[in-house]
Amino acid sequence: MSCIPYLQMVRLVCVLVLLIPGTVVSQDRISDAALEHAKELLRSTPLIDGHNDLPWLIREETGGDVPAFRLERENDFDTDIPRLRKGLVGAQFWSVWIPGETAAADSRRIQLEQIHTARRIIDTYPDTFELASTADDIELIFSKGKIASLLGMEGGYGLNNSLDSIREFYGLGVRYMTLTHNVTLDWADAALGEQRHGGLTAFGREVVREMNRTGMIVDIAHTSPATMLQTLDVTRAPVIWSHAAARTLVDHPRNVPDAVLSRLPENGGVVMVTFIPSFLSKEVWEMEERLWATDAALETIRDYREVWRAYDAEFGAARASINDVADHIEHIRDKAGIDHVGIGSDYWGMLDMPTGLEDVSGFPRLFAVLIQRGWSDEELRKLAGANVLRVMRKAEVAAHDLQQDSSPPDVTTSELDAPD
């Protein structure tokens, strides 16, 4: 989740509008032929989306009661089964986010509750979803016409500084963990948090190593550039950014600098491009910065939706477009290579996604835009999911090799990060 986590430092982080009356971001026309070509490709290649915050939305709306949310019918948010089907989603990482501000005494409990909610989504609709644990599982589930479902922890807050928790959460189905969210941990600096460590501490480096050994993919979205670079120094497996964009195009602290992108060929990692408008559009990001001082009580997704609608009604909203997403994808391809880019939408229940990508039904339109820009089928298949499948397989191999050579470590932050 990329928006609500700003709660203690901003007041209107994801009200992604420009207060310029009559200004609208248009999108180029998508031809019927390009759209049908995109749909045909995604019927034969699993589209793997790296990030969707549906479990937290269900927590807010129904207290975690998955059947009560009625995913089988279209809702007024952005994710449901009918539109996932229209969007030809082949595999989904469901984010099991918890707020970085969560008290340590509650973090493990809430983390387990979120994992339980994500697992209930899968179990409640077995004709649609099936839990995947490996790259091979994704391909098998996709061949059965179902949406392969995986879990991604967003922020290491639920670890409570315990390496044992990495193994526990992996056993419950978590296949990637974002090292931080927007709050700096005891062992890693977040992009939007206090810069306390200069990147990773000694214990933070041990977290990366244990994730490698366990087989959990290291996600460095949300981390500071120093944390990104130090993680690349330490990791024995490819990393991902489950939802991020290119910092050269938009100087948002959550985006990935070119100096980091240039290291991806040696690591093998993948930046999964997000649809969050302030990451994609300079104008939206600049306006969002001005709106941070707005004194509005924003505690839930519905709070954000109501404020967004109010600004929309008064001023008319200008948003990022589907072409902005394509621009970031192409920048990452040009700087890091076609093997190092993927899709990580970060749908989270708000109404502010780019024009043309307002909900999960829009993925084929994005691929149609790229087809019209001259992308080959091979390039599109890599973007859709082949790159992420490769990362998963390399992480699986690295874990197997590391487990042959080492035992689970038994160290703590107090031992590794104690003051001299």
VEXTOR-510322 format. One record per residue (C-alpha): residue number from 1; residue in one letter; y negated, z, x negated. Coordinates in pm, 1 decimal, padded with zeros to 6 digits. Layout:
<nodes>
- NUM,A,Y,Z,X
...
</nodes>
This chain:
<nodes>
- 1,M,00000.0,00000.0,00000.0
- 2,S,-00333.0,-00104.4,-00145.8
- 3,C,-00592.1,00024.6,00098.2
- 4,I,-00543.6,00373.4,00242.7
- 5,P,-00482.5,00515.3,-00108.8
- 6,Y,-00853.3,00494.3,-00182.4
- 7,L,-00912.9,00775.9,00067.8
- 8,Q,-01054.3,01037.7,-00167.1
- 9,M,-01267.6,00800.3,-00369.0
- 10,V,-01387.0,00549.8,-00113.6
- 11,R,-01460.3,00542.2,00254.3
- 12,L,-01425.5,00179.6,00345.7
- 13,V,-01200.6,00021.2,00091.9
- 14,C,-01027.4,-00238.0,00301.4
- 15,V,-01283.7,-00331.9,00560.4
- 16,L,-01288.1,-00673.4,00401.1
- 17,V,-01589.3,-00835.0,00556.4
- 18,L,-01915.7,-00987.7,00450.3
- 19,L,-02213.4,-00875.8,00649.8
- 20,I,-02357.9,-01227.2,00662.5
- 21,P,-02391.7,-01352.9,01019.5
- 22,G,-02218.3,-01681.4,01085.7
- 23,T,-02044.7,-01704.2,00748.1
- 24,V,-01678.3,-01802.7,00775.4
- 25,V,-01429.5,-01896.3,00506.4
- 26,S,-01258.4,-02218.1,00608.3
- 27,Q,-00920.1,-02343.8,00498.7
- 28,D,-00820.0,-02697.8,00412.5
- 29,R,-00616.3,-02881.4,00668.6
- 30,I,-00240.7,-02852.6,00621.0
- 31,S,-00052.3,-03168.6,00706.3
- 32,D,00249.8,-03160.7,00935.2
- 33,A,00454.4,-03330.3,00663.7
- 34,A,00367.0,-03065.4,00402.1
- 35,L,00441.8,-02783.5,00644.2
- 36,E,00779.9,-02927.0,00739.0
- 37,H,00858.5,-02981.1,00369.1
- 38,A,00772.9,-02614.1,00301.9
- 39,K,00993.6,-02493.7,00587.6
- 40,E,01283.9,-02706.3,00469.8
- 41,L,01253.2,-02563.1,00119.2
- 42,L,01238.4,-02202.5,00241.0
- 43,R,01547.5,-02255.3,00456.2
- 44,S,01745.2,-02324.0,00139.0
- 45,T,01569.1,-02088.9,-00106.1
- 46,P,01521.9,-01717.6,-00036.9
- 47,L,01155.2,-01625.4,-00016.1
- 48,I,01136.2,-01279.0,-00172.8
- 49,D,00826.3,-01083.4,-00071.6
- 50,G,00759.1,-00800.4,-00313.5
- 51,H,00568.8,-00560.9,-00090.2
- 52,N,00534.0,-00468.4,00277.0
- 53,D,00418.2,-00125.0,00395.2
- 54,L,00587.4,-00129.8,00735.5
- 55,P,00765.4,00207.7,00678.6
- 56,W,00430.7,00390.8,00648.7
- 57,L,00289.1,00210.4,00951.2
- 58,I,00590.3,00323.8,01153.6
- 59,R,00535.7,00678.5,01027.0
- 60,E,00177.3,00670.5,01152.0
- 61,E,00251.1,00502.3,01484.1
- 62,T,00573.2,00675.2,01592.6
- 63,G,00631.6,00958.6,01346.8
- 64,G,00907.6,00755.7,01181.9
- 65,D,01090.1,00665.6,01506.5
- 66,V,01198.4,00310.7,01420.2
- 67,P,01344.1,00211.3,01761.9
- 68,A,01023.4,00326.3,01933.0
- 69,F,00820.4,00083.6,01721.4
- 70,R,01007.8,-00208.0,01884.3
- 71,L,01030.6,-00444.3,01589.0
- 72,E,01231.0,-00687.3,01801.0
- 73,R,00913.6,-00805.0,01975.2
- 74,E,00574.8,-00920.8,01848.9
- 75,N,00322.7,-00640.1,01801.8
- 76,D,-00051.5,-00623.6,01738.6
- 77,F,-00004.5,-00549.6,01367.6
- 78,D,00124.3,-00804.8,01115.0
- 79,T,00500.5,-00750.3,01084.3
- 80,D,00783.1,-00780.1,01333.9
- 81,I,01116.8,-00957.6,01351.8
- 82,P,01002.1,-01268.1,01545.4
- 83,R,00726.2,-01338.7,01294.1
- 84,L,00944.1,-01256.6,00992.2
- 85,R,01177.3,-01526.4,01123.6
- 86,K,00890.0,-01772.1,01174.1
- 87,G,00775.1,-01694.0,00821.3
- 88,L,01123.4,-01773.2,00685.8
- 89,V,01132.2,-01449.7,00485.2
- 90,G,01460.5,-01440.0,00295.4
- 91,A,01428.2,-01101.6,00126.3
- 92,Q,01183.8,-00815.8,00164.3
- 93,F,01102.8,-00521.6,-00058.3
- 94,W,01001.7,-00250.0,00188.4
- 95,S,00749.2,-00019.5,00023.7
- 96,V,00835.6,00349.6,00053.4
- 97,W,00484.8,00459.7,-00036.9
- 98,I,00354.7,00814.2,-00024.9
- 99,P,-00010.3,00907.3,-00090.0
- 100,G,-00093.8,01000.2,-00446.5
- 101,E,-00289.9,01292.7,-00308.9
- 102,T,00029.8,01448.6,-00166.3
- 103,A,00079.7,01805.9,-00284.3
- 104,A,00359.4,01839.3,-00538.2
- 105,A,00543.6,02079.9,-00307.5
- 106,D,00563.2,01809.1,-00039.8
- 107,S,00601.2,01490.3,-00241.3
- 108,R,00979.7,01482.4,-00276.2
- 109,R,01031.7,01561.3,00092.8
- 110,I,00790.8,01291.4,00210.3
- 111,Q,00939.6,01043.7,-00036.6
- 112,L,01287.0,01103.6,00106.1
- 113,E,01150.6,01069.2,00459.8
- 114,Q,01002.1,00731.3,00375.0
- 115,I,01326.0,00612.4,00219.7
- 116,H,01503.1,00727.1,00535.5
- 117,T,01258.8,00532.4,00754.1
- 118,A,01311.7,00214.6,00552.6
- 119,R,01687.9,00256.5,00570.5
- 120,R,01660.6,00308.1,00948.7
- 121,I,01472.7,-00022.0,00981.8
- 122,I,01769.1,-00192.1,00818.5
- 123,D,02032.8,00000.7,01013.9
- 124,T,01860.2,-00036.2,01352.7
- 125,Y,01861.7,-00416.5,01334.2
- 126,P,02186.3,-00510.1,01156.0
- 127,D,02179.0,-00865.4,01292.0
- 128,T,01846.5,-00921.4,01114.8
- 129,F,01844.9,-00698.7,00805.3
- 130,E,02101.9,-00598.8,00545.7
- 131,L,02056.4,-00367.8,00248.0
- 132,A,02065.6,-00546.2,-00086.9
- 133,S,02126.6,-00372.2,-00417.6
- 134,T,02158.3,-00667.0,-00657.1
- 135,A,02039.8,-01023.6,-00703.4
- 136,D,02382.2,-01145.7,-00593.0
- 137,D,02347.1,-00939.1,-00274.8
- 138,I,02020.3,-01116.2,-00191.8
- 139,E,02179.3,-01457.3,-00219.7
- 140,L,02484.7,-01354.0,-00016.2
- 141,I,02278.6,-01194.0,00262.1
- 142,F,02046.5,-01495.0,00272.2
- 143,S,02347.3,-01724.8,00310.3
- 144,K,02444.0,-01525.5,00621.0
- 145,G,02107.7,-01590.9,00782.8
- 146,K,01983.7,-01233.4,00744.3
- 147,I,01683.8,-01087.4,00563.6
- 148,A,01798.6,-00909.7,00248.9
- 149,S,01620.5,-00573.2,00239.2
- 150,L,01538.5,-00368.5,-00068.1
- 151,L,01331.6,-00055.9,-00127.9
- 152,G,01037.2,-00019.4,-00364.3
- 153,M,00878.3,00318.1,-00442.6
- 154,E,00501.8,00289.4,-00477.9
- 155,G,00390.5,00551.1,-00726.1
- 156,G,00600.2,00802.0,-00915.5
- 157,Y,00465.4,01101.8,-00726.0
- 158,G,00798.7,01179.8,-00560.3
- 159,L,00965.7,01220.5,-00900.4
- 160,N,00790.9,01554.3,-00950.8
- 161,N,00808.5,01482.7,-01323.9
- 162,S,01189.1,01474.7,-01317.4
- 163,L,01395.3,01200.0,-01476.3
- 164,D,01687.8,01310.6,-01258.6
- 165,S,01489.3,01188.4,-00957.2
- 166,I,01493.9,00832.3,-01091.5
- 167,R,01870.6,00832.1,-01074.3
- 168,E,01869.6,01000.9,-00733.2
- 169,F,01628.7,00751.4,-00577.7
- 170,Y,01814.9,00459.9,-00733.9
- 171,G,02130.2,00587.0,-00566.0
- 172,L,01945.9,00582.6,-00232.0
- 173,G,01862.8,00214.3,-00273.2
- 174,V,01528.7,00209.2,-00457.8
- 175,R,01521.6,-00097.3,-00682.0
- 176,Y,01171.4,-00082.6,-00821.4
- 177,M,00916.3,00190.4,-00876.2
- 178,T,00544.2,00137.5,-00925.8
- 179,L,00459.8,00380.4,-01203.8
- 180,T,00137.4,00494.2,-01036.4
- 181,H,-00052.0,00433.8,-00720.6
- 182,N,-00427.8,00492.5,-00721.9
- 183,V,-00403.4,00850.7,-00848.9
- 184,T,-00331.4,00915.9,-01216.6
- 185,L,-00009.3,01106.7,-01279.4
- 186,D,00063.2,01369.7,-01541.9
- 187,W,00216.9,01091.6,-01749.7
- 188,A,00045.0,00760.2,-01664.2
- 189,D,-00306.7,00634.0,-01595.2
- 190,A,-00373.5,00447.6,-01271.3
- 191,A,-00616.8,00155.9,-01252.9
- 192,L,-00826.6,00337.2,-00993.6
- 193,G,-00761.6,00689.2,-01117.5
- 194,E,-00897.7,00910.6,-01391.7
- 195,Q,-00823.1,00770.5,-01737.3
- 196,R,-00669.2,01084.4,-01889.2
- 197,H,-00394.7,00961.5,-02118.9
- 198,G,-00503.9,00630.9,-02266.1
- 199,G,-00208.5,00473.8,-02084.6
- 200,L,00134.7,00637.0,-02098.4
- 201,T,00217.4,00979.5,-02237.5
- 202,A,00539.0,01042.0,-02431.0
- 203,F,00705.2,01146.5,-02105.1
- 204,G,00570.0,00832.7,-01937.1
- 205,R,00739.2,00620.8,-02200.2
- 206,E,01059.7,00812.2,-02131.6
- 207,V,01023.1,00732.8,-01760.0
- 208,V,01013.8,00362.0,-01845.0
- 209,R,01320.1,00393.5,-02068.2
- 210,E,01515.4,00582.2,-01803.8
- 211,M,01423.7,00327.2,-01538.5
- 212,N,01557.8,00059.8,-01773.1
- 213,R,01877.4,00257.5,-01830.3
- 214,T,01926.4,00322.6,-01459.5
- 215,G,01854.0,-00035.0,-01353.6
- 216,M,01534.0,00033.1,-01160.0
- 217,I,01273.4,-00237.5,-01215.4
- 218,V,00946.9,-00113.4,-01365.3
- 219,D,00650.7,-00214.0,-01147.5
- 220,I,00310.5,-00188.9,-01317.1
- 221,A,00091.9,-00288.0,-01025.5
- 222,H,-00175.3,-00019.6,-00975.2
- 223,T,-00165.0,00088.8,-01340.3
- 224,S,-00449.1,00069.5,-01591.3
- 225,P,-00449.7,-00216.9,-01843.8
- 226,A,-00357.3,00032.3,-02117.0
- 227,T,-00058.3,00149.9,-01913.7
- 228,M,00041.9,-00212.7,-01854.3
- 229,L,00031.3,-00298.9,-02224.7
- 230,Q,00212.1,00015.2,-02336.5
- 231,T,00481.6,-00038.7,-02075.7
- 232,L,00534.8,-00388.3,-02213.0
- 233,D,00569.9,-00231.0,-02559.5
- 234,V,00838.8,00011.9,-02441.9
- 235,T,01045.3,-00165.9,-02177.6
- 236,R,01380.8,-00323.4,-02255.6
- 237,A,01383.2,-00521.3,-01929.8
- 238,P,01137.2,-00751.1,-01752.1
- 239,V,00867.9,-00585.3,-01542.6
- 240,I,00697.7,-00687.3,-01220.1
- 241,W,00364.7,-00644.4,-01051.4
- 242,S,00486.4,-00613.2,-00692.1
- 243,H,00138.9,-00692.6,-00554.3
- 244,A,-00155.4,-00796.4,-00773.6
- 245,A,-00376.8,-01093.6,-00856.7
- 246,A,-00568.7,-01246.3,-01148.2
- 247,R,-00856.6,-01045.5,-01294.3
- 248,T,-01025.5,-01350.6,-01444.7
- 249,L,-01082.3,-01488.0,-01095.3
- 250,V,-01186.4,-01155.6,-00938.2
- 251,D,-01285.8,-00863.9,-01160.1
- 252,H,-01109.3,-00607.0,-00944.2
- 253,P,-00956.9,-00316.6,-01141.9
- 254,R,-00624.9,-00371.7,-00962.1
- 255,N,-00588.5,-00724.3,-01094.4
- 256,V,-00407.6,-00834.2,-01410.7
- 257,P,-00615.8,-00935.2,-01716.3
- 258,D,-00536.9,-01256.0,-01904.3
- 259,A,-00453.8,-01051.3,-02215.7
- 260,V,-00165.6,-00899.3,-02021.0
- 261,L,-00060.9,-01226.8,-01858.1
- 262,S,-00025.5,-01380.2,-02204.2
- 263,R,00252.8,-01131.2,-02284.3
- 264,L,00472.8,-01222.1,-01990.0
- 265,P,00667.7,-01502.1,-02159.9
- 266,E,00801.5,-01258.5,-02420.2
- 267,N,00885.2,-00996.2,-02156.2
- 268,G,01009.4,-01226.3,-01879.7
- 269,G,00818.0,-01040.4,-01608.3
- 270,V,00662.1,-01165.4,-01286.0
- 271,V,00324.7,-01109.4,-01117.7
- 272,M,00380.8,-01120.9,-00741.4
- 273,V,00050.8,-01236.4,-00595.1
- 274,T,-00092.6,-01020.5,-00318.9
- 275,F,-00278.9,-01125.1,-00004.9
- 276,I,-00526.8,-00833.0,-00012.0
- 277,P,-00863.8,-01011.3,00030.6
- 278,S,-01073.0,-00796.4,-00203.1
- 279,F,-00836.1,-00887.0,-00487.2
- 280,L,-00871.7,-01258.0,-00407.6
- 281,S,-01240.0,-01316.5,-00330.0
- 282,K,-01540.7,-01217.9,-00542.8
- 283,E,-01760.9,-01205.6,-00234.4
- 284,V,-01528.5,-00976.4,-00044.2
- 285,W,-01484.9,-00749.7,-00346.7
- 286,E,-01860.7,-00725.3,-00403.1
- 287,M,-01920.6,-00636.4,-00040.4
- 288,E,-01637.1,-00384.1,-00044.6
- 289,E,-01798.7,-00209.1,-00338.5
- 290,R,-02123.4,-00179.7,-00139.8
- 291,L,-01935.3,-00041.7,00157.6
- 292,W,-01767.8,00236.5,-00040.2
- 293,A,-02065.0,00462.5,00030.0
- 294,T,-02022.6,00425.0,00407.4
- 295,D,-01966.7,00765.5,00560.2
- 296,A,-01674.3,00695.0,00791.7
- 297,A,-01371.1,00912.3,00854.3
- 298,L,-01080.8,00684.9,00763.4
- 299,E,-00748.0,00862.3,00760.9
- 300,T,-00508.7,00615.7,00925.8
- 301,I,-00448.1,00244.5,00950.9
- 302,R,-00589.6,00251.7,01303.7
- 303,D,-00914.4,00397.9,01166.4
- 304,Y,-00949.8,00098.9,00937.5
- 305,R,-00868.4,-00142.9,01217.2
- 306,E,-01133.9,00006.5,01445.7
- 307,V,-01405.6,-00005.5,01178.3
- 308,W,-01306.5,-00359.9,01087.2
- 309,R,-01335.4,-00468.4,01450.5
- 310,A,-01675.4,-00300.6,01482.0
- 311,Y,-01814.2,-00486.4,01180.6
- 312,D,-01652.4,-00807.9,01299.6
- 313,A,-01816.0,-00777.9,01641.6
- 314,E,-02157.9,-00695.8,01499.5
- 315,F,-02181.1,-00928.1,01201.6
- 316,G,-01896.5,-01179.2,01210.3
- 317,A,-01634.7,-01141.9,00940.2
- 318,A,-01590.9,-01365.1,00637.7
- 319,R,-01254.5,-01323.0,00470.9
- 320,A,-01053.5,-01459.4,00186.3
- 321,S,-00856.3,-01773.0,00262.9
- 322,I,-00510.4,-01908.0,00202.9
- 323,N,-00663.9,-02125.8,-00068.7
- 324,D,-00784.3,-01816.9,-00256.5
- 325,V,-00421.5,-01702.0,-00270.5
- 326,A,-00318.8,-02043.1,-00403.4
- 327,D,-00594.6,-02025.7,-00667.9
- 328,H,-00462.3,-01693.9,-00801.9
- 329,I,-00105.5,-01821.9,-00802.6
- 330,E,-00211.8,-02125.4,-01002.5
- 331,H,-00417.2,-01921.3,-01249.2
- 332,I,-00120.3,-01698.6,-01326.3
- 333,R,00102.7,-02005.1,-01357.4
- 334,D,-00145.3,-02164.7,-01598.8
- 335,K,-00186.0,-01852.0,-01815.1
- 336,A,00165.4,-01706.4,-01813.3
- 337,G,00386.1,-01998.0,-01707.5
- 338,I,00563.0,-02103.9,-01389.8
- 339,D,00847.6,-01859.5,-01462.6
- 340,H,00617.2,-01560.0,-01423.0
- 341,V,00465.4,-01579.2,-01074.5
- 342,G,00592.6,-01474.0,-00732.4
- 343,I,00480.0,-01348.9,-00391.0
- 344,G,00392.0,-00985.3,-00307.3
- 345,S,00194.1,-00995.2,00016.0
- 346,D,00120.8,-00624.5,00080.4
- 347,Y,00109.7,-00662.3,00457.6
- 348,W,00027.1,-00314.0,00586.0
- 349,G,-00082.8,-00336.3,00947.9
- 350,M,-00450.1,-00426.3,00904.5
- 351,L,-00628.0,-00729.7,01048.0
- 352,D,-00803.0,-00842.8,00734.4
- 353,M,-00552.6,-01071.9,00561.6
- 354,P,-00666.7,-01417.5,00446.9
- 355,T,-00724.9,-01690.0,00701.2
- 356,G,-00399.1,-01877.4,00739.3
- 357,L,-00199.3,-01572.9,00628.2
- 358,E,-00289.6,-01323.1,00899.3
- 359,D,00069.7,-01205.6,00942.8
- 360,V,00419.2,-01255.1,00805.1
- 361,S,00465.6,-01584.9,00987.0
- 362,G,00226.4,-01753.6,00743.5
- 363,F,00437.7,-01793.6,00429.6
- 364,P,00535.0,-02158.1,00498.0
- 365,R,00164.4,-02246.9,00525.4
- 366,L,00102.9,-02112.5,00175.4
- 367,F,00383.6,-02323.8,00037.0
- 368,A,00249.3,-02625.5,00226.2
- 369,V,-00089.8,-02574.6,00057.5
- 370,L,00081.5,-02576.8,-00281.9
- 371,I,00278.6,-02887.9,-00187.5
- 372,Q,-00051.3,-03059.3,-00110.2
- 373,R,-00175.2,-02947.3,-00452.9
- 374,G,00112.9,-03130.0,-00615.9
- 375,W,00370.2,-02857.7,-00678.8
- 376,S,00727.1,-02974.4,-00731.0
- 377,D,01024.4,-02832.7,-00543.2
- 378,E,01150.0,-02670.3,-00864.4
- 379,E,00817.9,-02491.5,-00913.2
- 380,L,00811.6,-02380.4,-00548.7
- 381,R,01164.2,-02240.1,-00568.9
- 382,K,01070.0,-02034.8,-00874.1
- 383,L,00764.0,-01898.7,-00695.6
- 384,A,00957.1,-01824.6,-00377.3
- 385,G,01226.3,-01612.2,-00533.5
- 386,A,01408.5,-01761.3,-00830.4
- 387,N,01178.4,-01583.2,-01076.8
- 388,V,01238.4,-01245.8,-00914.5
- 389,L,01614.6,-01303.9,-00899.8
- 390,R,01605.4,-01369.4,-01274.3
- 391,V,01413.1,-01043.7,-01333.9
- 392,M,01666.9,-00852.0,-01125.7
- 393,R,01962.1,-00999.5,-01312.5
- 394,K,01807.0,-00922.9,-01650.3
- 395,A,01736.5,-00565.5,-01537.5
- 396,E,02098.1,-00531.5,-01426.1
- 397,V,02226.7,-00657.1,-01762.0
- 398,A,01988.1,-00432.8,-01956.4
- 399,A,02102.3,-00129.7,-01755.3
- 400,H,02467.7,-00207.9,-01820.7
- 401,D,02406.8,-00240.2,-02194.4
- 402,L,02191.0,00072.6,-02216.2
- 403,Q,02443.9,00280.2,-02023.1
- 404,Q,02709.2,00187.8,-02280.3
- 405,D,02489.2,00314.8,-02559.9
- 406,S,02319.4,00623.6,-02417.3
- 407,S,02357.5,00913.7,-02178.7
- 408,P,02105.6,01032.4,-01917.6
- 409,P,01822.2,01209.2,-02102.1
- 410,D,01736.4,01570.1,-02028.6
- 411,V,01371.6,01608.7,-02121.6
- 412,T,01063.0,01734.1,-01939.5
- 413,T,00690.9,01677.0,-01952.4
- 414,S,00641.5,02023.4,-02100.0
- 415,E,00870.4,01933.9,-02389.2
- 416,L,00733.7,01583.9,-02461.3
- 417,D,00368.9,01619.2,-02366.4
- 418,A,00298.4,01974.9,-02481.3
- 419,P,-00033.7,02013.0,-02667.9
- 420,D,-00003.3,02022.8,-03044.1
</nodes>
